[in-house]
Every structure is written in C-alpha cells, then in structure tokens.
C-alpha cells in the first residue's frame, strides 16, 4: 500500500515533467488560449480582446506555451509588423482535453452558481 504514494510522488513531484504538464494545462489562460487558437492562426490583439486578458499576462502565457512547444509565433515583415500565434501539433493534443473541460464547466456552472448563492446567504446571516 505504501508503494502507491511513493510512485505518485515520483510522477507528480515538484519539477517532474508530468507535474509541469499538468500545471501548464491547469493554467486557466492555457485552456482559453488553446480553445481560441483551435480555429487557426490568431493575432495577439485578437487574442487579447477575445479573452479579456491584459497584454502582460497574455505575453507571459504565450511565451510559456511557445517554450513548451505548444504554440508557434510567426512574425510577418510588414508595416506594421504582424505577429500570429498558432497551435503546434503537440499543442493540438490539448484540444480534446480542453473540450472536455468546457463541457464539464457548462454542465456544472448552474450548480456552482447555486452553491455560491447559498454560501453567500449563509455568510451574510452569520
């Protein structure tokens, strides 16, 4: 019985590739960016406007995704310069997972809203 926790610690321990992959996917912006890029190459400002994220946060997450090989950044020598982001084949492997997360979120959103209302009412009453 003690072998299972040790094995998990080896797989999900800090700094392990598995933990880093899970942490990358757990980032809310990764999920939203993946979903947005599934339609094809997208410009930075289009992503920023669509997601409602600050330029600083979007830049950081895009850089991390590029470093992990999940997206590519293509610069076009135009005036003004055009930059587009696109999922790589590796990044595309996240799409089925992102769709499942979206389906789950849509299914439980009403229950979460109801639970929050009940909690907030109890908190105000205390």
N, C-alpha and C positions, 0 to 999 in steps of 0.2 A: 504494500500500500504506500510506503514511503517513496517508492521509485517514481510514481506519477508526478508529485510536486517537484521533485528534482528535475525531471525531464522537462516539465513546463518552464522551470526557471532557466534551463539551458536554452530553450527555444525562444522564450519571451523576455529573457533577462535584458537589462539595460545595455544598449549598444549592439544587440544582436540584429542581424538583417531582418528577421521576422518581425521583431518589435518595431523596427524603423518603418517597415512597410505598413504595419497596422497603424502606427501613429500618423503616417502620411495620409492614409485613407480616412482616418478619424478626423482629420482637419476639415472643418465644415467648408472651407473655401475650396479644398481639393475636390470635394463632391460636386459643388456648384460649378466650378470651372470645368470639370470633366463633362458634366451634363451640357454646359454651354458649347464646349468645343466639339461635341459629338456631331454637330451639324456641319463641321468643316472649319477651315482657317478663319480666324477672327482677329480683328484689330484690338489693340489694347483698350482704347477708349470705348469701343463697343462692349467689351467685356465689363469694363468698369461701370458703365451706365446700366447694363443689363443686370448686373449683380448687386449694384448699390454698395460697392466696396470702395474704400479710399485707395488712391493711387499708390500710396506707400505699402499698404498691406498687399494689394494685388501684385505689385512688383516683387515683393519678397516671396510670395507663394509661387508665382510664375517662375522665378529664379530657382526655387527649390525643386519644382516639378521638372524643370529643364535639366537640372543637375542629376536628378534621379532617372533621367531618360524617358520620362513620361510624356513630355511635350517637346516640340521644336519651336525655335524662334527664327523667323525668316525676315531679313531686312531687305527691302527693295530700294535701290538707289534712285529715288525720285525726289522731287522737291514739292512739298516737304517729304521727308523720309517716311516710308510706310513700313510698319512692323506688324507681322501677323504671327499668331500662335496656333499650333495645330497639335492634336494628339499624335503620338508615335504609335506604331503597332503595339508596343508594350503598354502605353497609356490606354489604348483602346480596350485592353483586357479588363480595365476597371469599369467599363460601361455596364456590363450585366450586373455588377455589384451595386453600382450607383442606381440603376433602375429598381433593384430590389429595395434599396434604402428609401427611394422615393415612394414606392408602393406602400412600404411599411408606414412611412410618415403620413401619407394620405389616409391610410386606414385608421391610425391611432390618433390623428390630430383632434377629432371631436372629443375623444375620451380624455385626452390631455387637457384640452380647454375646460372640460367639465371638472376635472380633478383640480385644476388651478382655481377655478371659481369657488369650489367647496373649501379648499385650503385657505384662500384669501378671506372668505367669510368667517371661517373658524379663527383665523389670526386676528381679525378685527374685533371679534367677540371676546377674545382673551384679554 
